[in-house]
Amino acid sequence: SKVTEQRVLKAGLVTLGEKILVGHDVEHMELPKTSDGIPKVMQGSSFLRRLLKKEIELKGCMEGDVAAAQADVKHLRAEQLLSIRLPTLDFATESQSHSARNSFLDTTDKYLFYKLAQRCLTECSPAPDKFEALHRLGLRISVTLGVLDHLSKGWGTEPANVDVLPLPPCWVIKLDSEDWPQQCRAAIFHSEELWVRSLPGEAPDFEAATTSGHLAIVRDRTIGIGKDRLLHWEMVVMESCNSEDILYEMDRDPAGNKKSSLTAELNATISQRFARNSV
């Protein structure tokens, strides 16, 4: 069955909410402060507190209030950004009267994916300095969770009488070694425990990096443009001890070097918007 990438991405964000917001009282979570105790959020503090406490809805707010708070969004934690984003997943308009809201959501998305990647990376993992590299990783995490959500509901398993083997919890994510330290070219994402481990070197040791005996690798054959892009993933499951075969499968990903992938497309779009509206 056909499904758009945007729909899968939304499902992934919902899954993230179920996994990381449960047990966190986001409504009463303090806004970030510096090490000296000085609030990082300044001009939009009152607005963001009310938004996080669900006292107001973004679609009903004054454009001026929304615009004034946008510069402070980058200081929020991943949990706070996700809490703001989930109620607005279906908010879509090109009306000029909602330009401030659209810009606010663009900012929220940008820092949400970035901080999600920061949150998931293990302490021992080499981390990049480039914002875009972490943003791409956070986006891929979200899409992967969305794919798992759709698979759990029977998507992609037609005909119904075909037996589908369960996918392992650990997924291989291809990295751009030019953006990551220690020549990291791959990472492992644990879809149940929500951690990511970037693997250094040209020949990463997948088996030593995870206790999972098998890993899922994606062949991304998605085509299309914008909101009409239909997701087409083929999943290959391999034993984690077969590092050479895993790398071969990862590198033959037809979308790996194409700018038409969802990750590249969204990242480029958001980067362009923020070049014009830097905060």
Phi, psi and chi 1 to 4 in degrees:
 res  aa     phi    psi   chi1   chi2   chi3   chi4
   1 SER       -  150.2   57.6      -      -      -
   2 LYS   -89.3  141.1  -62.5  179.5  179.4 -179.8
   3 VAL  -148.9  139.4   60.0      -      -      -
   4 THR   -78.4  153.8   64.5      -      -      -
   5 GLU   -63.4  -34.9  -75.9  179.2  -40.7      -
   6 GLN   -63.4  -38.7  -71.2  -62.7  -37.2      -
   7 ARG   -65.1  -41.3  177.9  179.0  169.9 -175.1
   8 VAL   -65.1  -40.7  173.3      -      -      -
   9 LEU   -62.2  -42.0  180.0   58.1      -      -
  10 LYS   -61.0  -43.5  -71.1  179.3 -178.1  179.9
  11 ALA   -62.1  -36.8      -      -      -      -
  12 GLY   -64.9  -39.0      -      -      -      -
  13 LEU   -67.6  -37.3  -68.3  176.7      -      -
  14 VAL   -63.0  -43.2  171.9      -      -      -
  15 THR   -61.6  -41.4  -61.0      -      -      -
  16 LEU   -59.6  -41.6  -83.8  169.7      -      -
  17 GLY   -59.8  -40.8      -      -      -      -
  18 GLU   -67.4  -28.3  -64.3  169.5   -9.1      -
  19 LYS   -90.1  -39.3  -72.4  179.3  175.1  -70.3
  20 ILE  -108.8  -13.6   72.5  174.4      -      -
  21 LEU   -93.0  -21.0  -64.9 -174.9      -      -
  22 VAL   -65.1  126.6  173.7      -      -      -
  23 GLY    88.6   -4.6      -      -      -      -
  24 HIS  -109.4  119.9  -73.8   79.0      -      -
  25 ASP   -82.8   76.4 -170.0    2.6      -      -
  26 VAL   -62.0  -33.2  179.2      -      -      -
  27 GLU   -59.4  -31.9  -66.2 -176.6    6.6      -
  28 HIS  -111.7   11.1  -62.7   93.0      -      -
  29 MET   -71.1  131.6 -173.4 -179.0  -68.3      -
  30 GLU   -65.1  147.1  -75.1 -168.2    7.5      -
  31 LEU   -70.4  144.4  -63.4  178.5      -      -
  32 PRO   -55.6  145.7  -26.0   36.2      -      -
  33 LYS  -128.4  163.4  -61.7  179.3  179.7  179.5
  34 THR   -76.0  173.5   65.7      -      -      -
  35 SER   -63.0  -20.7   57.4      -      -      -
  36 ASP   -89.6    2.4  -62.4  -32.0      -      -
  37 GLY    85.7    8.6      -      -      -      -
  38 ILE   -85.5  130.2  -59.3  173.6      -      -
  39 PRO   -60.0  133.3  -22.8   34.0      -      -
  40 LYS   -78.4  -34.4  -68.0 -177.0  177.9 -179.6
  41 VAL   -85.3  120.7  177.5      -      -      -
  42 MET  -114.0  -80.2  -57.2  -63.0  -72.4      -
  43 GLN   -63.7  -36.2 -171.8  171.2   -3.1      -
  44 GLY  -100.9   16.8      -      -      -      -
  45 SER   -59.7  -48.1   59.0      -      -      -
  46 SER   -63.2  -44.6  175.6      -      -      -
  47 PHE   -62.5  -46.4  173.4   83.7      -      -
  48 LEU   -67.4  -37.1  -68.7  173.7      -      -
  49 ARG   -61.2  -44.8  -75.2 -164.6 -175.4   94.0
  50 ARG   -66.4  -36.6  -65.0  174.4   64.2 -161.8
  51 LEU   -66.9  -42.6 -163.0   60.5      -      -
  52 LEU   -68.4  -31.9  -72.0  166.3      -      -
  53 LYS   -84.5    2.8  -69.3 -178.6  178.7 -179.6
  54 LYS    63.4   26.4  -54.1  -64.9 -171.1  -66.7
  55 GLU   -79.5  -21.7  -65.8  176.1   -3.2      -
  56 ILE  -136.7  160.2   54.8  176.1      -      -
  57 GLU  -113.5  142.4  -67.2 -175.5   -1.6      -
  58 LEU   -58.3  -41.1 -174.6   64.9      -      -
  59 LYS   -66.2  -17.8   62.9 -178.2  179.8 -178.6
  60 GLY  -104.2    5.2      -      -      -      -
  61 CYS   -86.2  157.6  -63.6      -      -      -
  62 MET   -69.4  139.4  -61.3  -69.4  -67.6      -
  63 GLU   -57.8  -38.1  -72.3  -81.2  -70.9      -
  64 GLY   -63.9  -40.8      -      -      -      -
  65 ASP   -65.3  -40.8  -66.9  -22.0      -      -
  66 VAL   -64.7  -45.9  176.2      -      -      -
  67 ALA   -64.0  -38.0      -      -      -      -
  68 ALA   -67.6  -30.1      -      -      -      -
  69 ALA   -85.4  -14.3      -      -      -      -
  70 GLN   -59.1  -39.1 -178.2  177.1  -26.9      -
  71 ALA   -65.3  -21.3      -      -      -      -
  72 ASP   -92.1   -9.0  -75.2  -33.4      -      -
  73 VAL   -59.6  -35.0  167.1      -      -      -
  74 LYS   -63.7  -16.5   62.5 -176.9  177.6 -177.3
  75 HIS   -87.5  -13.4  -61.2  -57.2      -      -
  76 LEU   -72.2  156.1  -61.3 -178.8      -      -
  77 ARG   -78.1  163.6  -61.1 -179.5  176.6   89.7
  78 ALA   -57.8  -41.3      -      -      -      -
  79 GLU   -63.0  -39.2  -65.7   86.2   -6.7      -
  80 GLN   -69.9  -40.9  -66.7  171.1  -39.1      -
  81 LEU   -63.5  -41.6  -68.1  166.5      -      -
  82 LEU   -67.0  -38.1 -175.2   58.2      -      -
  83 SER   -63.3  -34.2  179.0      -      -      -
  84 ILE   -73.7  -38.2  -71.3  173.9      -      -
  85 ARG   -76.4  -36.8 -163.7   61.4  177.7   97.0
  86 LEU   -57.5  -43.5  -73.0  177.0      -      -
  87 PRO   -70.0   -9.5  -16.2   31.2      -      -
  88 THR  -114.5   17.0   59.6      -      -      -
  89 LEU   -62.1  -28.7  -71.7  178.9      -      -
  90 ASP   -99.2    8.5  -65.5  -37.2      -      -
  91 PHE   -80.4  113.5 -178.3   86.2      -      -
  92 ALA  -147.1  117.4      -      -      -      -
  93 THR  -156.0  146.7  177.0      -      -      -
  94 GLU  -107.0    9.4  -63.2 -179.2    0.4      -
  95 SER   -64.1  136.0  171.4      -      -      -
  96 GLN   -63.8  -24.9  -71.6  -60.3  -45.8      -
  97 SER   -69.8  -14.3   63.8      -      -      -
  98 HIS  -112.7   18.6  -67.2  -72.3      -      -
  99 SER   -61.3  -38.4   60.2      -      -      -
 100 ALA   -65.6  -38.3      -      -      -      -
 101 ARG   -66.7  -43.6  -65.9  175.5  179.4   82.7
 102 ASN   -62.1  -42.0  -71.0  -29.5      -      -
 103 SER   -65.4  -38.3 -177.4      -      -      -
 104 PHE   -62.9  -42.8  179.9   89.5      -      -
 105 LEU   -69.9  -34.8  -68.4  177.1      -      -
 106 ASP   -60.0  -43.6  -73.1  -17.9      -      -
 107 THR   -64.8  -42.3  -53.1      -      -      -
 108 THR   -60.3  -45.2  -58.9      -      -      -
 109 ASP   -61.9  -45.1  -73.5  -17.2      -      -
 110 LYS   -56.7  -50.1  176.3  173.0 -178.6  172.9
 111 TYR   -80.6  -24.5  -71.6  101.0      -      -
 112 LEU   -62.4  -50.8  170.0   58.1      -      -
 113 PHE   -66.5  -37.7  -65.5  126.4      -      -
 114 TYR   -62.5  -48.7  168.8   74.0      -      -
 115 LYS   -76.7  -24.3  -64.5 -163.8  174.7 -174.5
 116 LEU   -64.0  -44.2  172.2   62.7      -      -
 117 ALA   -62.8  -42.9      -      -      -      -
 118 GLN   -59.2  -40.6  -74.6 -175.2  -41.9      -
 119 ARG   -66.8  -36.4 -173.6 -175.7 -169.1  -82.9
 120 CYS   -84.6  -27.5  -68.8      -      -      -
 121 LEU   -63.7  130.8  -85.5  172.1      -      -
 122 THR   -70.6  159.4   61.2      -      -      -
 123 GLU   -61.6  -33.4  -68.4 -175.8    4.9      -
 124 CYS   -83.7   -1.4   61.5      -      -      -
 125 SER   -82.5  131.5  -67.3      -      -      -
 126 PRO   -60.1  134.3  -22.1   33.4      -      -
 127 ALA  -121.3  143.1      -      -      -      -
 128 PRO   -81.0  159.0   32.5  -36.0      -      -
 129 ASP   -86.1  -25.0  -65.4  -34.7      -      -
 130 LYS   -73.4  128.6  -72.0 -173.4  176.6 -178.1
 131 PHE   -58.9  -44.9 -175.5  101.4      -      -
 132 GLU   -61.3  -34.5  -67.2   79.4    6.5      -
 133 ALA   -65.4  -41.8      -      -      -      -
 134 LEU   -71.9  -35.9  -74.5  172.6      -      -
 135 HIS   -60.9  -45.0  178.7  -87.1      -      -
 136 ARG   -61.6  -40.2  -73.7 -166.4  -66.1  -91.3
 137 LEU   -64.4  -45.5  176.9   59.7      -      -
 138 GLY   -62.0  -37.6      -      -      -      -
 139 LEU   -65.7  -42.4 -175.1   57.5      -      -
 140 ARG   -65.4  -38.3 -175.0   56.9  177.3 -111.4
 141 ILE   -57.9  -46.2  -70.0  169.9      -      -
 142 SER   -65.4  -43.3  -56.7      -      -      -
 143 VAL   -65.2  -40.4  173.3      -      -      -
 144 THR   -60.1  -43.3  -59.2      -      -      -
 145 LEU   -65.3  -35.0  -68.5  174.5      -      -
 146 GLY   -66.3  -39.1      -      -      -      -
 147 VAL   -62.6  -44.7  166.9      -      -      -
 148 LEU   -62.4  -38.1  -72.9  169.2      -      -
 149 ASP   -62.8  -44.3  174.6   76.0      -      -
 150 HIS   -67.4  -38.4  -83.2   68.1      -      -
 151 LEU   -64.4  -36.0  -71.2  173.8      -      -
 152 SER   -66.0  -18.9   70.4      -      -      -
 153 LYS  -103.0   11.6  -61.7  171.9 -178.4  175.6
 154 GLY    95.6    2.1      -      -      -      -
 155 TRP   -67.5  137.4  170.5   72.4      -      -
 156 GLY    77.3   11.8      -      -      -      -
 157 THR  -114.3   20.8   58.0      -      -      -
 158 GLU   -80.1  143.3  -63.9  178.8   -5.8      -
 159 PRO   -70.6  158.1   26.1  -34.8      -      -
 160 ALA   -63.6  -24.5      -      -      -      -
 161 ASN   -85.8    4.1   60.1  -13.2      -      -
 162 VAL   -83.8  129.6  173.5      -      -      -
 163 ASP   -77.3  129.5  -68.4  -30.0      -      -
 164 VAL  -115.4  122.0  179.0      -      -      -
 165 LEU   -70.9  143.2  -64.8  176.2      -      -
 166 PRO   -65.9  143.8   24.0  -34.3      -      -
 167 LEU   -83.3  146.3  -70.8  167.2      -      -
 168 PRO   -70.2  159.6   26.8  -34.4      -      -
 169 PRO   -72.6  -20.1   26.4  -34.6      -      -
 170 CYS   -98.7  131.3  -69.9      -      -      -
 171 TRP  -120.6  143.0  -66.9   62.9      -      -
 172 VAL   -88.2  130.6  175.0      -      -      -
 173 ILE  -118.5  126.5  -64.4  178.8      -      -
 174 LYS   -77.3  133.9 -176.4  175.4 -178.7  177.9
 175 LEU  -114.5  156.2  -56.1  177.4      -      -
 176 ASP   -87.9  109.0 -173.3  -18.6      -      -
 177 SER   -61.7  -20.2   59.4      -      -      -
 178 GLU   -73.3  -21.7  -66.0 -176.5    0.0      -
 179 ASP   -97.1  -15.4  -68.4  -21.7      -      -
 180 TRP  -112.1  143.8  -72.5   74.5      -      -
 181 PRO   -71.1  162.8   26.6  -33.7      -      -
 182 GLN    56.4   30.9  -59.3 -178.2   38.0      -
 183 GLN    55.5   36.0  -65.9 -177.1  -51.1      -
 184 CYS   -64.3  123.2  -70.1      -      -      -
 185 ARG  -118.8   -3.4   56.7 -174.7  -65.2 -158.5
 186 ALA  -152.4  155.6      -      -      -      -
 187 ALA  -139.4  159.2      -      -      -      -
 188 ILE  -113.3  129.1  -67.5  177.4      -      -
 189 PHE  -112.4  122.5  167.6   52.2      -      -
 190 HIS   -92.5  109.3 -161.3  -60.9      -      -
 191 SER   -74.0  -14.9   60.3      -      -      -
 192 GLU   -96.7  -40.4  -64.8  175.5   -2.8      -
 193 GLU   -94.1   -7.8  -60.7  177.0    1.5      -
 194 LEU    57.9   51.6  -67.3 -173.3      -      -
 195 TRP  -125.3  153.6   54.4 -104.3      -      -
 196 VAL  -127.0  133.4  174.3      -      -      -
 197 ARG  -121.6  113.6 -174.6  167.3  -64.2  149.3
 198 SER   -81.3  138.5   55.3      -      -      -
 199 LEU  -108.9  118.8  -51.7 -179.3      -      -
 200 PRO   -75.0  155.3   26.7  -33.8      -      -
 201 GLY    94.9  158.8      -      -      -      -
 202 GLU   -71.0  -23.9  -76.0  -68.3  -43.9      -
 203 ALA  -123.3   74.5      -      -      -      -
 204 PRO   -63.4  146.0   22.2  -32.6      -      -
 205 ASP   -94.7   93.6 -170.7  -16.8      -      -
 206 PHE   -67.1  -37.5  -67.5   98.5      -      -
 207 GLU   -65.8  -39.8 -173.6  175.9   21.6      -
 208 ALA   -74.0  -18.8      -      -      -      -
 209 ALA   -86.9   -9.8      -      -      -      -
 210 THR  -150.9  151.6  175.3      -      -      -
 211 THR   -87.7   -5.5   56.9      -      -      -
 212 SER   -74.5  132.3  174.5      -      -      -
 213 GLY   -75.5  -16.6      -      -      -      -
 214 HIS  -133.7  154.2  -67.1   82.1      -      -
 215 LEU  -130.8  147.1  -62.4  170.2      -      -
 216 ALA   -99.2  132.1      -      -      -      -
 217 ILE  -120.3  140.7  -55.9  100.5      -      -
 218 VAL  -104.2  133.5  174.3      -      -      -
 219 ARG  -103.0  107.8  -63.5  173.5 -176.7  166.1
 220 ASP   -92.2  107.5 -169.3  -11.3      -      -
 221 ARG  -110.8   23.8  -55.6 -175.5 -175.7  -80.1
 222 THR   -65.5  139.1  -58.2      -      -      -
 223 ILE  -133.5  164.9   58.5  174.0      -      -
 224 GLY   118.2  179.1      -      -      -      -
 225 ILE  -132.6  137.0  -60.5  174.5      -      -
 226 GLY    57.9 -138.4      -      -      -      -
 227 LYS   -68.8  -13.7   62.0 -177.4  178.8   60.7
 228 ASP   -92.7    2.7  -63.2  -38.9      -      -
 229 ARG   -67.5  126.8  -76.1  173.1   57.4   81.9
 230 LEU  -100.2  127.1  -62.5  178.2      -      -
 231 LEU   -71.6  133.5 -174.5  133.4      -      -
 232 HIS  -138.9   95.4 -177.1  177.6      -      -
 233 TRP  -110.3  136.8  -85.4   18.1      -      -
 234 GLU  -114.6  125.1  -64.3  175.2    0.5      -
 235 MET  -101.8  133.1  -82.4   74.6   76.9      -
 236 VAL  -116.3  130.6 -179.8      -      -      -
 237 VAL  -106.1  127.4  177.0      -      -      -
 238 MET  -133.9  156.2  -54.4 -176.2   72.5      -
 239 GLU   -70.1  138.5  -66.9 -176.6   -9.3      -
 240 SER   -67.5  -16.0   57.7      -      -      -
 241 CYS   -78.5  -14.4   59.1      -      -      -
 242 ASN   -92.0   67.6  -63.3  -31.2      -      -
 243 SER   -59.8  -42.9  -68.8      -      -      -
 244 GLU   -63.8  -42.7  -70.4 -172.6    6.0      -
 245 ASP   -67.2  -36.6  -67.7  -20.5      -      -
 246 ILE   -64.4  -44.3  -68.0  172.3      -      -
 247 LEU   -63.9  -39.9  -71.9  172.9      -      -
 248 TYR   -62.2  -45.2  171.7   77.9      -      -
 249 GLU   -66.0  -38.9 -164.5   63.9   47.5      -
 250 MET   -65.8  -42.3 -179.8 -174.9   75.5      -
 251 ASP   -76.4  -19.1  -72.0  -24.7      -      -
 252 ARG   -88.0    4.3   72.1 -169.1  -68.6 -100.9
 253 ASP   -54.3  115.8  175.3   -1.0      -      -
 254 PRO   -63.3  -21.1   24.4  -34.3      -      -
 255 ALA   -97.1   -1.6      -      -      -      -
 256 GLY   -60.8  -33.9      -      -      -      -
 257 ASN  -113.7   19.3  -64.8  -42.9      -      -
 258 LYS  -110.3  134.9  -66.3 -179.2  179.8  179.2
 259 LYS   -72.8   -3.8  -67.4  -60.1 -178.1 -178.8
 260 SER   -84.4   -3.3   59.6      -      -      -
 261 SER   -65.2  158.7   67.9      -      -      -
 262 LEU   -59.0  -44.9  170.1   68.2      -      -
 263 THR   -59.6  -49.6  -61.1      -      -      -
 264 ALA   -65.1  -40.7      -      -      -      -
 265 GLU   -65.2  -49.0 -180.0 -179.5  -34.5      -
 266 LEU   -67.5  -41.0  -71.3 -175.3      -      -
 267 ASN   -63.2  -42.2 -171.7   66.0      -      -
 268 ALA   -65.0  -42.6      -      -      -      -
 269 THR   -62.3  -46.8  -60.0      -      -      -
 270 ILE   -67.4  -39.4  -67.2  173.8      -      -
 271 SER   -61.9  -40.4  -63.8      -      -      -
 272 GLN   -64.1  -41.4  -70.3  171.1    4.2      -
 273 ARG   -63.8  -38.9  -73.3  172.4  176.5  169.1
 274 PHE   -81.5  -17.2  -83.6   80.9      -      -
 275 ALA   -68.1  -30.9      -      -      -      -
 276 ARG   -86.6  -26.4  -64.4 -167.2  -60.3  -93.6
 277 ASN  -126.8   53.7  -58.1  -66.7      -      -
 278 SER   -65.0  145.2   57.7      -      -      -
 279 VAL  -121.2      -  -66.6      -      -      -
